[in-house]
Amino acid sequence: MPDSVPQFPESTFEGDMVEPLATYFTVDDDYPIGQICGYICDPTIAPSSILPYTAGEDGIAEWDNSVLLTTLKHGTLYVQHLSDDGTAAVGDPVAWLSTQNRYRDVLIGPDNRVFIATDAFGSAAQKFGDGLNTSILHNPGSILLYTYGEEGGSDLGLTRSSQTVEEARAAGTASNNPKEFEDPNTGKDAATGETEAVTAESDVAQVAARGGPQFAQTCSTCHGPAGRSDAAAVLAGNEKLADAAYVATTVVHGFGYMPAFGSQLSDTEIAEIGTYIRNSWGNDYGVLTTGDVTETR
């Protein structure tokens, strides 16, 4: 840092410290941080924005006099009610509008429409199935719109209850779970640290889960996070993707304006990306194997 930036040990800070209005999901010192399913299962909700909200006469009555907090790890909008003077938190936060996404920001628009922005990629809690974490987001890089019902009713959904510390501990721990900022779907063998080849017997969902984050990083800029874009071929509902050799050749060697990725990605990485696009957005064409890619080189 430049010399103009003040620097001092935290222990020597002498200014006034304002206590937080609330702390959430605090755990004991012996909580197995990072050992259950990586940082996704750590107690913090990873808040990404905060919006003070007053309902007024025609607003969302259930959210009156509160702050709205979007979260990244659990795709949830938490509503924290406040005291009348706004200086204290009242009760526990209530979780609303939970989806398998990473929520980045929230805005209340006209007619009580709730707009939530989602991240284009990243890891989040898995809402369906047996997994605890996933990199497959259901609405990547999107604006979600929720509408509020009439006469005190609402079609804004409450989420299911959160997992307790005891439930998390009962699920056990694993030393090979991902660390913070490490993707949970690496596909690496725990013993060797090497990426497993994709074969005809590989589980499509597991391979696609590993390919999703790679697609978001490598391909979504042109093809769009939902497989549709004016800048490149539409992948959603594309019957050409049924041909494994076509997919492998296109990614390895390029095609038209499509650049070649054979020198940048391994055969297994291409197989994982190929499996993801062959089984997303209405496509259902099975795995693209590592062998399929190797044959095209």
C-alpha positions in Angstrom: 0.0 0.0 0.0 1.1 3.6 -0.5 2.4 5.4 2.6 -0.7 7.7 2.6 -2.9 4.7 3.6 -3.2 4.5 7.4 -2.1 1.1 8.7 -2.2 -0.2 12.3 -2.9 -3.5 14.1 -6.5 -4.1 14.8 -5.8 -4.5 18.5 -4.7 -0.9 18.7 -7.8 0.7 17.1 -9.2 3.3 19.5 -12.2 4.6 17.6 -15.8 4.0 18.6 -16.9 0.5 17.7 -20.6 0.1 16.8 -21.9 -3.4 17.7 -23.7 -5.2 14.8 -27.5 -5.2 14.9 -27.4 -9.0 14.4 -25.1 -11.9 13.8 -26.4 -15.0 12.0 -25.8 -18.7 12.5 -22.9 -18.3 14.9 -21.3 -21.6 15.8 -18.9 -22.8 18.5 -15.2 -22.7 18.1 -15.0 -26.4 17.3 -17.3 -26.3 14.3 -15.7 -28.2 11.5 -15.2 -25.3 9.2 -14.7 -26.4 5.6 -14.9 -30.1 6.3 -18.6 -30.8 5.6 -19.0 -29.8 2.0 -16.4 -27.0 1.7 -17.2 -23.3 2.2 -20.8 -23.7 0.9 -21.7 -25.5 4.2 -19.8 -23.0 6.4 -22.2 -21.0 8.6 -21.9 -17.6 6.9 -24.7 -16.8 4.5 -22.3 -14.8 2.2 -24.5 -11.6 2.0 -24.0 -9.7 -1.2 -26.2 -6.6 -0.7 -28.4 -4.9 1.8 -31.6 -2.9 1.1 -33.6 -1.0 3.7 -37.3 -1.4 3.1 -40.5 0.3 4.2 -43.8 -1.0 2.9 -45.9 2.1 3.3 -49.6 1.8 2.5 -49.3 -0.3 -0.6 -46.0 -2.1 -0.3 -45.1 -5.7 0.7 -46.7 -5.8 4.2 -44.7 -8.9 5.3 -41.5 -7.0 4.7 -42.4 -3.7 6.3 -39.6 -2.0 8.4 -36.9 -4.4 7.5 -33.6 -4.8 5.7 -33.4 -7.2 2.7 -30.2 -9.3 2.3 -29.3 -11.3 -0.8 -27.0 -14.2 -0.3 -24.5 -15.9 -2.7 -24.1 -19.4 -1.2 -27.8 -20.3 -0.7 -29.6 -18.2 -3.3 -31.9 -16.7 -0.7 -33.4 -13.3 0.1 -33.3 -12.9 3.9 -35.8 -10.4 5.5 -34.6 -9.0 8.8 -37.2 -7.1 10.7 -36.2 -4.1 12.7 -37.5 -2.3 15.8 -39.7 0.8 15.3 -36.7 3.1 15.5 -34.6 0.9 13.2 -31.8 0.5 15.8 -32.3 -3.2 16.7 -33.0 -6.4 14.9 -36.3 -8.1 15.8 -36.4 -11.8 15.8 -34.5 -14.1 13.3 -34.2 -13.4 9.6 -36.8 -15.0 7.4 -35.7 -16.7 4.2 -37.7 -16.0 1.0 -37.4 -16.7 -2.7 -34.8 -19.5 -2.5 -33.5 -20.9 -5.8 -30.4 -22.7 -7.0 -28.6 -19.5 -7.9 -26.2 -17.0 -6.4 -28.1 -13.8 -5.6 -26.1 -10.6 -6.2 -28.5 -7.8 -5.6 -32.2 -7.0 -5.0 -34.5 -4.1 -6.0 -38.2 -3.5 -5.3 -39.8 -2.0 -8.4 -43.2 -0.4 -9.2 -46.3 -2.5 -8.4 -44.2 -4.4 -5.7 -42.2 -6.3 -8.3 -39.1 -7.9 -6.8 -36.1 -8.0 -9.1 -33.1 -10.2 -8.1 -29.8 -10.3 -10.0 -27.9 -13.6 -10.2 -24.3 -14.4 -10.8 -23.3 -15.9 -14.2 -21.3 -18.8 -12.5 -19.9 -20.0 -9.2 -20.7 -22.5 -6.5 -23.9 -22.6 -4.5 -26.0 -24.9 -2.3 -27.7 -27.7 -4.2 -31.5 -27.4 -3.8 -32.5 -30.7 -5.3 -31.1 -34.2 -5.1 -28.6 -35.6 -2.6 -25.7 -33.2 -3.1 -24.9 -30.4 -0.7 -23.1 -28.1 -3.3 -23.1 -27.6 -7.0 -21.8 -25.3 -9.7 -24.9 -25.8 -11.9 -27.0 -22.6 -11.5 -30.6 -22.7 -12.7 -30.7 -19.0 -13.8 -27.1 -17.9 -14.4 -26.5 -14.3 -15.2 -30.2 -13.4 -15.0 -32.7 -11.0 -13.5 -35.4 -12.9 -11.6 -38.8 -11.3 -11.3 -41.3 -12.0 -8.5 -44.7 -10.5 -8.1 -46.7 -9.7 -5.0 -50.3 -10.9 -4.5 -53.3 -8.8 -3.6 -55.3 -8.4 -0.4 -52.4 -9.4 1.9 -51.8 -12.6 0.0 -48.6 -13.3 -1.9 -47.1 -15.6 -4.4 -43.6 -14.9 -2.9 -42.5 -18.2 -1.5 -41.0 -18.9 1.9 -38.0 -21.3 1.8 -37.6 -24.6 3.6 -35.8 -24.4 7.0 -32.0 -24.2 7.1 -29.8 -27.0 8.1 -28.8 -26.9 11.8 -25.2 -27.3 13.1 -26.2 -30.7 14.6 -27.6 -31.9 11.3 -24.5 -30.8 9.5 -22.3 -32.6 12.0 -24.4 -35.7 11.8 -23.8 -35.8 8.0 -20.1 -36.3 8.7 -17.0 -34.6 7.4 -14.6 -35.3 4.6 -11.0 -34.2 4.2 -11.2 -34.0 0.4 -14.0 -31.5 0.4 -13.3 -28.2 -1.5 -11.7 -25.3 0.1 -12.9 -21.7 -0.2 -12.9 -20.5 -3.8 -12.2 -24.0 -5.0 -14.8 -25.5 -7.3 -16.6 -28.4 -5.7 -17.0 -30.3 -9.0 -13.3 -30.7 -10.0 -13.6 -34.3 -11.0 -10.2 -35.0 -9.5 -9.5 -38.4 -7.9 -9.1 -37.9 -4.2 -6.1 -40.3 -4.1 -4.1 -39.2 -7.1 -5.3 -35.6 -7.6 -5.7 -36.4 -11.3 -8.8 -35.7 -13.4 -10.8 -38.8 -14.2 -11.4 -39.5 -17.8 -15.0 -39.4 -19.1 -16.2 -42.8 -20.4 -19.4 -44.1 -21.8 -20.2 -45.4 -18.3 -19.7 -42.0 -16.6 -22.7 -40.4 -14.9 -24.0 -37.7 -17.2 -25.2 -35.4 -14.4 -21.8 -35.6 -12.6 -19.8 -34.9 -15.8 -22.2 -32.1 -16.8 -21.8 -30.6 -13.3 -18.0 -30.4 -13.9 -18.5 -29.0 -17.4 -20.9 -26.2 -16.3 -18.4 -23.9 -14.6 -15.9 -24.4 -17.5 -18.6 -23.5 -20.0 -19.4 -20.4 -18.0 -15.8 -19.3 -18.0 -14.8 -20.4 -21.5 -17.9 -20.4 -23.7 -20.8 -18.3 -22.2 -19.4 -15.0 -23.4 -20.2 -15.8 -27.0 -22.9 -18.6 -26.7 -24.7 -17.0 -23.7 -25.2 -18.5 -20.2 -28.5 -20.0 -21.4 -27.1 -21.4 -24.7 -28.6 -18.6 -26.8 -26.9 -15.6 -28.2 -26.8 -13.5 -31.3 -23.0 -13.7 -31.3 -22.6 -17.4 -31.8 -24.4 -20.6 -32.7 -27.5 -21.4 -30.6 -26.8 -24.4 -28.4 -30.3 -24.7 -26.8 -32.3 -27.4 -28.6 -29.6 -27.9 -31.2 -30.0 -31.3 -32.9 -26.4 -31.2 -34.3 -25.1 -31.8 -30.8 -26.4 -35.4 -31.0 -23.3 -36.1 -33.1 -20.4 -36.6 -30.6 -17.8 -36.3 -33.3 -19.2 -33.0 -34.5 -19.1 -31.5 -30.9 -15.5 -32.8 -30.3 -14.2 -31.6 -33.7 -15.8 -28.2 -33.4 -14.3 -27.5 -29.9 -10.9 -29.0 -30.7 -10.3 -27.5 -34.1 -12.8 -24.6 -34.3 -15.4 -23.9 -37.0 -16.0 -20.7 -38.8 -15.9 -17.9 -36.3 -15.6 -20.5 -33.5 -12.0 -20.5 -32.2 -10.1 -23.7 -31.7 -9.7 -24.8 -28.0 -7.6 -27.9 -28.6 -4.4 -26.3 -27.5 -6.0 -24.6 -24.4 -8.1 -27.5 -22.9 -7.3 -31.1 -22.2 -9.3 -33.9 -23.8 -11.2 -34.5 -20.5 -12.0 -30.8 -20.0 -13.5 -30.7 -23.5 -15.4 -33.9 -22.8 -16.9 -32.3 -19.7 -17.8 -29.1 -21.5 -19.3 -31.1 -24.4 -21.3 -33.2 -22.0 -22.7 -30.1 -20.4 -23.9 -28.5 -23.6 -25.2 -31.8 -24.9 -27.4 -32.1 -21.8 -28.6 -28.6 -21.1 -31.3 -26.3 -22.4 -33.5 -29.1 -23.7 -30.7 -31.2 -25.1 -30.4 -34.8 -24.0 -27.6 -36.6 -25.9 -25.5 -38.3 -23.2 -21.8 -38.0 -22.4 -19.1 -36.8 -24.7 -16.2 -39.1 -23.8 -12.5 -38.3 -23.4 -11.9 -40.9 -26.1 -14.3 -39.1 -28.5 -12.2 -36.0 -28.1 -8.9 -37.8 -28.4 -9.9 -39.4 -31.7 -10.5 -35.9 -33.3 -7.0 -34.6 -32.6 
